[in-house]
Amino acid sequence: MVPFLIGIAGPSCSGKTELARKVSAWLSSAPILSLDSYYHALDHLPIPERAQSNFDHPEALDWPLIRQHVWDLADGRTVDEPVYLFDKHTRANESRRVEPRDYVIVEGLFTLHHPEVRDALGARLFVDTPDEECFRRRLVRDIAERGRTEECVRKQYETTVRPMAEAFVNPSAEHADIRIAGDQPLENALAIVQRFLKTGRSLAASA
């Protein structure tokens, strides 16, 4: 069995993770490899300093390990995805086993950023969502799930999230086979992906 890898990229809170879950369910629970799991462990820094790191820059990720795991999955080999502890900015002692099936989904901000990772993907999708909608979703999420204040969320978004998206994430859309509007109903986005994967042709996000 040679797995078919589907890459899904897009800016923070564009809807790529929810789309990946929908596509996974449609493909009989295809495994998802999340690049969010591959942040560098910051054990060498005091905990208060760890949160000041720029997590929206590509170099915040462990690319040698990402490349190894993506290509292992492409070759049909099982990998042990790290478990990242976002509250401590380090990795847990345990890992999550990802076993390849007919389809494997690779999802994250920088899925289409690195050429050696792109080359392993059979399909490259980019979730394109207006910046103001991404910010609105991130504000709601970070306040509700991460206990942050609006001021804190806004500062991080303006300081690193938006600039890094403009510098690294959005330009990677040029490598996508298909760009999908992330501000449309999720079922509509899924239907576009389904038609694309069935036909092998790029479809307009408005189709």
Secondary structure, DSSP 8 states (H G I E B T S, - for coil): ---EEEEEE-STTSSHHHHHHHHHHHTTS--EEEGGGGB---TTS-HHHHTTS-TTSGGGB-HHHHHHHHHHHHTT--EEEEEEETTTTEEEEEEEEE---SEEEEESTTTTTSHHHHTT-SEEEEEE--HHHHHHHHHHHHHHHH---HHHHHHHIIIIIHHHIIIIIGGGGGG-SEEEETTS-HHHHHHHHHHHHHH-S---TT-
